[in-house]
Amino acid sequence: MSDPLADIDLEHDNAVVDDVRLHYVAAGPEDGEVVVLVHGFPEFWYSWRYQIGPLAEAGYRVVAPDLRGYNRSEKPHGVDSYAIENLVGDVVGLIRSHGETAHLVGHDWGGAIAWAVGMQRPDVLDSLTVMNAPHPAAFAREFDLAQLQRSWYVLFFQVPWLPERLLSAGGARAVGEVFRDQPANPDAFDDEDVRRYREAFSRPGAARAAVNYYRAYVDGIGVPMAKATLPGLRRFFDPPGDTEITVPTLVLWGERDAALGVGISEGLDEWIPDLRVERFPEASHWVQCDVPEAVTEELLDFL
C-alpha cells in the first residue's frame, strides 16, 4: 500500500502545555481554520495518516498531536498525571497555541477527551467530531453485563505493573496483534503501519502511560478492586456534571466495534441538539482506517 503521507509537507514541532511537552505534526496553510486530530489507545498521531493530507489540501491547518505519554510526547509519572482534567488542559492548550478556536476531532481516547472538551470548554471549539468513543452519559445508560464483558480490559488495566509489562513485551508484540486482528478491513494496517505502532509503543514509559489513562479514569490504581464491579463502574462512568454539547457535532461510528456496543451511538440528541450521526456497518473500532475515504468525505462535508 502506498504511503498516504508521501506527498504531504509534514511539519514536526512541540508545544509545552502546563510544563508537559507535547509533540505534534502539522500540515496545511498556517492561516487556515485549525483542525486538531486526537488519537486514541494504543496509537499516536499516525492514526490520522489518511485524513491529514486531504484536510490540508482543502485549506485547513491540521494539527495531530501525540497525547501525553505517547510516542514522542513527554511521559509524566503517576496515575494522576493522566486524569481527564489534565488531558482536557492539553488539548485546550494546544488549540490556544494555534489560535482562538479549532475544529476538534477525536477517536477512542481522543474521542473521550473531545467529549470532555465539548462539555467543559465549548468556547475553544468551532465544531466537534467523535469516532467510536462513547458520550459518557450514553455509556452510563448502556452499561450492562454485555458491555462489561466488552470492557474487560479496563478492569485488567487496574492491576499493578502487569498490563504494561505484557503490552510492551517482545517489542510491543501485543499492540501489533491488535492492528492485525481487530480491523474489519484487512488492508487497514500494513506491515509498515504495524511496525510504526510497535516502535512508538516501545518507547520508554509509553506502555505505562497508556495504561495509566484507564487507571486514572476509574479513580486510579488505589481504588479497591471490590469497587470495580458493574455498579461501581457505572458510577465512575456516569458523569457528575452537565453533559450537554452545544457546538455542532458529528459522530462517526464503526458498527463492528469489539469493545463498544452500537447502542452507545444512539439517542445522543438527548444531550446534543446540533447532531449528525453516520454509522458504518462495514467498519470496526478503527473506523478512520477501515473506511478512510468515507470518513474523510464525511469530515470535509461537515467542517
N, C-alpha and C positions, 0 to 999 in steps of 0.2 A: 504494500500500500504506500502511496506517495505521501511525503511529509506535508501536512496541511499548513505548516508554518514556514515552508521553504522559501517562499517569496514575500514574507512579511518582514518589514523593518521593525524588529522587536527590540525594545529597549529594556535593559535590566537596571533597576535602581532600588533604593531603600528609603523608607520613611521611618522616623522614630516617633512612636506614639506612647506617651506615658512611660518613657525610658525603655521601651521594648522596640528593638529594630525589626521592622517588617520588610522582607524582600518582596518585590513585585515586578511584573513585566508590564510594559505599556506599549501601545501601538495606536496609530491614527493621529489626526491633526490635533495639535495642542489646544486649538481654540474650539474644538468640537464639544458637544454635550458629553459629559462624563458617564461612562458605564462601568460599574465596578462588578467584577465577576468573582464570586467567593466559592471556593471548592469545599468538598467535604472529606470524610474519612474513607479510605486511607490515601488520599490523593495529594496534589499540590496544584500550583497554577496551571499545569499542563492539562488538567481536566477539561480546560476550555479551548483546546487546540483547534477544534473545528469551528468555533464561534468567533475567535479573536479576529481572524482575517476578514471575514465578511462584515463584521461590525465596524472595523477600522475603515474598510473600503467604502462603507456607507456614510463615513464622515464623523463617526463617534470617536471620542478619546477613550480607549479601552484600557482599563487598569485591572490586572488579575494578580492578587497577592498570594503569597504563601501565608496561610494563617500562622499565628504564633505557635511555635513548636514544630512546624512542618518545614521540611526541605531546607532552604537557605535562610529562613527567618530565625530569630532568636528563640531559645527554648528556656523560658523561665522555670525555676524549680518550684515544686509544691503544687498540690491539687488546687489550692485557692487561686493560683495564677490563671486557671482556665475556667473560672466562674463566668457565667454569662455576662455579667456587667463589664468584665474586662474585655470580653470578645466584642461586645457592642461598642465599647470605647475604641477598640482598634479600628473597626470599620468606620465609625464616625470620624475618627482622627484621619484615616486615610482619605475619606471623602473631602474633608476640610483642607487637606494638603493639596488637593487638586481643584478646589473651587468651593462654592457655597453648597451646592446640591449635586445629586447624581441619581442615575437610574441604577438601582441595586438588584443584582441577580445572584441567587444562591441555590446550591444543590446540597442535599444531605445536611451535614452540619452547617455548611454555608447557608442553607435554607433556614435552619433553626435560628441562626444568628440574624438572618434577614428578617424573619418574623419579629424577633425581639426589637430590632432597629425600627421596624414599622410601627410597633406599639409604643415604643419609648421616645423615638426621635423622628417623627414624621417630618419635622422641619428641614431635615437634610436630604429628603427624598423627592425626586421627580416622579418615580414610579417604583414598583416592587414586582419582581418576578421570582417565584419559588418553584423548584423542581424536586419532586419526591422528598419532601420534608414536611412533617405534619404541623399544621397550625396547632398550638398547644391545647386550645380548648377542644378542638376536634379530636385530638389524640386522647385527651381525658375522656371524652364522650365515647370513643370507640374502644377504649382499653378494656379488653376482656381476656378470657383464657387463651383464645386463639392468638391474639396479639401478643400476649405474654410469651407464648411459645415462639413466636417470630422474633421477639426481642430478647431471646435467651442470652445473647452475647452481652447485653447491658448488665445483667447480673454477673456474668463471668468476669467482666472487666472490673468488678468491685474487689476481686481477690488481689491481695498484695503481690507485686512483682511478677507473678506467673504469666499473666496475659502478655505483657511486653516482652518477656523472655521468649515465649512461643512465637509471637509475631515477628520478632527480629531474627529468629534462628535461621541459619542457612542463607544468609543474605536476604532476609525478609521473604523467604520462600512462600509462606502462607499468604502474603499480600499478592504475590504473583498468581497463586491459585484462585484468589477471589476474582481477578480480572480474566482468568481463563474459564472459570466455571459458571459465573453468575450472569453475564450479559446474555440477552436474547439473540443478539446479532453476533455470529461467530467471528465477524470481521471487525468488531468494535475496538478490539485491542490486539495489535500485532505484537510480534516478539520485541521490537524496539520499544513500544509503549510499555510493555511489562517490565523490560529492563530498566527503563527510566523510573517507574514507580518503585521498584525494588531498591534501586540506588538511593532515591530520595528518602525512603522509609528506613534505610540502613544508616543514615547519618546519626552520629552520637546523640542520644537523648530524644530522638524523634519518636520512637515507639512508645516510650513512657509518656511523653507529652500527649500523643494522640489518645492513649487510654485515659489519661487524666481528664480529658474533656468529659468522658462518661462518668468518671468518679465525681467530678465537681457537680455534674448535673443531678446526681442523686445524693447530694449533700456530702460528697467526699468519702474518702476511704474510712473515716472514723465512724460512719453510720453502722450500727449493728446489723448483721445480715438478717436478723429477725424482722427488720423493717422492710427488707427487700421482698415483700410479699405483694400480691395483687392489690390489696387496699393501700398498702404503703406506697407502692409505685404510682398508683392512681393519684394519691395525694401529692406526690412530688411533681407529677406531670401536669396536674391541674394548676394553671397559673393563678396567683392571688390577685393580680391587678386587672386593669382594663385590657381586654383582648381585641378591641376594635381596631381595624386598619382603615385609615381614612384616605390613603393615597391610591391611585389606580393600581390594580393588582392583577397579575397574570399568574395562574398556576398551571404548570405543565407536569403531567403525571404518567409515568410508565406503569401500566397495569400489571405487568409481570414482575412486580417487586416482591422478592422473597422475604423482605423484612417488614414491609408496611402494607396493611390491607387497603384495598382501593376505597373502602368506605370512608377512610380518613380524608379523601379528597372531595367528599360530597357534603352538601349542606353548609358550605363555607360562607354563603351570603348572609348567614346569621350574624357574622362578625365583620364582613367586608362588603359594604354597599356597592363599591365600584369594582366588580369582579368579573374576570373571564377565566374559564377553566377549559383546558384542552387535554384530553386523555389519549394515550397511545397504546392500544391493545397489544401491539407487537413489540413493545419496549419493556425493558426491565428497570430496575432501580437506576441504572446508568443511562438514563434516557437521552442525555445530550450526546452520548457516544453511540448508542444503539441506532438512533434515528437523527443523526446530526443535521441533515439538510432540513428536515421538518421542524426541528427545534429552532434552528437559525431563522427559518422563514417566519415562524410564529413570533420570535423576538423582534425581527425587523418590522413586522406588521404592527406590533404592539407599541414599540418605543416611540 
